[in-house]
Amino acid sequence: MLDDLDLNIVSILQENARISTAEIARQVELAPSATLERIRKLEKAGVLRGYRALLDPAAVGLGLLAFVFVKTVESISELCTGDRLAALPEVLEVHHVAGEDCYLVKVRAASTAELGKILREKFGDISTVTSTRTIVVMETVKEGGPLPLEGRSDV
């Protein structure tokens, strides 16, 4: 269970993962050693799952974003397709969804031609995939925002 202090710490880290422990301690009005101990406990508990740099996809040649709905033929007890999709380097997210489709997959590529190749050669190589429907994103307004933690001390 996270208390208000833990939520404050993770909120600060969501905004800037490079912030120093001393600065977090100053903001939450706690000793640096106690702050570091809380951060380590949050990491060990899996609340803080990692730290990473956010890149501009267009700047690294991956300006095309697409969402792919994937239908499969697999039993609920053998959900291996999601793991195979997740292993593809172009795949950023895989969500097992309810409804007509089985998975919603977020993909980055350099171009529509490259996206087509990924769908044909990589998705198509997964024997349990029966069909895909693709939505190409024209413009991204918001992506990867922080989790809304305010008032969540009941977690």
N, C-alpha and C positions, 0 to 999 in steps of 0.2 A: 504494500500500500504506500502510495506517495503522499507525503505531506506538502503543505504550501511551500516550504523551503526547497524541497526537491523539485517541485514544479517550477519554481522560480529559476533554479539552476538550469534545468533542461531547456526552459524558454530562452534563457540567455545564450546557451550553447547552440540552440537552433538558429538563432540570429547570426552568431559569429562563433564558429567552432575553433577559431584560432585565438580567442580571447584567453588571457592568462588566468591561471587559478587565482592569483592575487587580485586581479580586477573583478573576477566573479565574487570573491570573498568580500571585497569592498562594496559591491552592489547589493549583496544579500545580507551585509552586516554580520559576517561570521569570520572566524579566524581562518587564515589560509589552510592550515593543516586540517581543520574540521571540514572545510569545503572540499579539499582534495579527497578526504576519506569518503565523503558523500558521493563524489563523482565516481570513485573507484567502486563503491557499492552499487551505484546505478549501472555501471558498465558490467559488473559481475552478474547482476540480476537480468541483464539483457534489455534494460530500458534504453540505455545508450548503446546502440548497435554498431557504431563506427563513426569515423570522421572522414570527410572527403572534400576535394576541391570541386566546385561547380564550373563546368566548362561551357563556353558558347558553342553549341553544336555546329553552327554555320562556319565558325572560325576554324574548326578542325575538319571541315569537308563533309559534315553529316547534317546538312540543312533540311533534309526531308524527314518529316515525322508522319507516321501512319499508325493507325490502330487496326488490328486484324482480328476479326471474329473467327474462331476456329471450331469446326465440328469434328468430333472424333467417334470412333467405334471402340470404346473401352468400357469395362465395367467399373462401377463406382469403387470396387475394392482394388482395382489395378490402375490407379491414376498415374501412369508413367509418362504420358504425353507432355504434361506440364513440365516435368523435369527435363525432358528432351528439348522442349522449346526454350526453357530457361538457360540451357547450356549454349545456345547460339549467341555469339558475341554481339550481333546486331539487335538482339532482343533486350530491352531495358526492363520490362515488367511483364509478368504473366499472372493473370487472375483467373481462377476457376470460378465460373459464373453460373447463375441459375438462368433457366430459359431455354430457348431453342439452340443456342450455341453452347459450347462447353468451356471455351477459354476466350478471354480478351487479352490480346498481346500488343504491347507498345514496342514499335520498331523504329530505329533510326537508320537512314541510308543516305547516300550521296545524291541519288537521282531516282526517278521513277523506273528507269531501266534497271538500276541496281536492285531496287525493291522487287521488281518482277523476277529477277534472278534469284533473290533470296527466297521468295515464295515458291518458285518452281523447284529449285535445287535443294534448298534446305528444309523448308516446311514440307515439300513434296516427298522428301526422303524419309519422313516419319510415317511408317506404315499405318498407324492408327488415325492419321489425319484424313478425313474424307472430303472436306471442303473448307474454303476460306472466303470471307467477305472483307474487303479492305476499304478503309476510310482514310483518305489522304488529308492531312491538316493543311489548311491554307495559311493560317496565322495563329500563333500561340499568344494568348493574352496573359495567362498565368500558368506556371508549371512548377511543380515541386515546392509549394509553399510550406511553411511550418504548420505543425499540427495545432489546432485551436485548444490551448491548455487552460485558458483562463476559467476559473471556477471549477476545476476538475479535481479538487483535493479529495474527492470520494473514490478515486481510482485505487 
